[in-house]
Amino acid sequence: MRHSIATVSLSGMLREKLQAAAAAHFDGVEIFENDLLQFPGTPAEVRRICEDLGLRIDMFQPFRDFDGTTPAQVARSLERAERKFDVMQELGTELILVCSNVQPDALGDVDQLAGQFHQLAERAGRRGMRIAYEALAWGSQVKLWSQAWSVVERVNHPHMGLALDSFHTLSLRDDPGGIARLPGEKIFFVQLADAPWVNTDVLTHSRHYRCFPGQGEMEVTRFTAAVIESGYSGPLSLEIFNDEFRSAPARANAVDARRSLLWLEDQVCQSRAKDAPPCKAPLFAPPPAPVLTGWAFVEFAVDPAAGGRLAAWLQATGFHRIGHHRSKKVDLYGQGEVRIIVNLEEDSLARSHFEQHGTSACAVALATPDVAGALARAEALLCPRVNGRVGQNELTIPSVRAPDGSLLYFCEAPQGGRYAFEADFVMDESALHGGALGDRARFDHLVQAVPAGQVEPWVLFHRAVLGLAPERNVVMHDPYGVIRSREIESTDREVRVSITVSERDNTSVSRAVSSFRGAGVQQIAIAVTDLVATARALKASGAPLLPVPANYYDDLLARYDIDAGLLAAMRELGILYDREADGGEFLHLYLTPFDDRFHFELVERRAGYAGYGAPNAPSRLAAMAQWRQAQQ
């Protein structure tokens, strides 16, 4: 389908917004009146800019408070409309959005409204214009799409139709199912927006919390599917009011916007019955989301000085150096199925990353049985492919850019505990076994720390490109402020990632973001089969286990019935504990961070425990803060 975006959805001046929309390959735009009023030129100039950029102006908006007023007010509004039609003629668009009245004295009689709108539609028709009537969720009398449709149906004029906005329907928890029974040709325009559920009034919700489809929690797919079933074949457009988006880079945000519409069309395709009639406008159908079998490796960018310190830290935390690259200054560390790559290559993407972000994860890799399919989906969903330098007889491991500019690789799933990419390394077979982490160690999850305003792009990236599903929103209390986490998982939980953000300067997340000068992997969680035994082996080798205050264990005994021997071991080794209502248990411990940037967590899941140990976050974050103070 055609894709459009309201200029209010992007930051910057009007020309910058239009350039960003064109660069993301939108087909059209809605010109928001405030953007036009602030433009230092004529509407005709805006039209020429759009034509040069290959953009169609799909709609001009908004025209407010027309309906439900006195005859004298209607007469003045009709004259206002003529002036708007003049502007539209210069812009080269024939559709205007008319919002339902929000004034307290607005009238709600359908016959009266129909009479007023018939006059407006007649005037629009004489000018070759059309009216799209939208029910605002906070409208005084008309706030539901069905109420707006009653007016449109009563007017029965070819130049008047319905404008539908997913937010106005879903924020009121109104049922969009009936939209499928509307005549598609009477739906003149469709605007889409997602949002998280927040405890506030609907106007504040709309003006500050809208986001792109797939970034929030509303049933935008169900709404859009109903629109498609009606036979609607016009543009799918985005109208987003969001405080963070107003300051986000317009071009990157426009790419996210377009990706959200592509993902949404894919979701609608998947939701339709197999015997459903073809859509009037074809829907985007990319390769299916890949089957992912787990995280394959994390790659760190270093220079020689940082590389030496990181190598010592990895060895202290239980990793062995198991190989070195045949042609590059790259070392491979591992235990079980966990692989950590340390890249010291000078002329490389990793070194460029290091110069910008310091010692940090420059790439992660996911294992999949269909590498080509995973790459094809990522590229179809606007992720640029990255080609690194590959030596003679070396494997090409395809990668794409993640939202922060780091790389996401796709590689084949391990066979017999070995990855295909290990063929590029001279391996030390003796170092593969016998470590403290055990031969069955594997990645459990990654924690990504991101700057404020960047959670939504990461959620959409994981959801659209990788097929992961957002799960819990978690609030954690650091001694220096609140940390918010969005947990995202594959359906089989083989791949888990947590996106964390904090707006307080001295929390562990904010400190990491400051150190990275942007987003970065802050925590790598590794699953082991027997955490107590692993912790004992690490402690015996002098590993830097994070100490936990004794008070934590006194409280733990008051909350849970725990075996005395296990409790004593946890107290000795700094192991934290959580139990879910269904009996699933979670044991986890932390190692002290590298340069206050990133750290390892070791976990043991019992009886299907599904969470991440969130109840222990305050104790863990306080322990990290105490350790940090002790280093000063």
Summary of the structure (lengths in Angstrom):
residues: 632
radius of gyration: 28.1
end to end distance: 58.1
largest distance: 90.5
contacts: 2183
relative contact order: 0.08
helix: 38%
strand: 25%
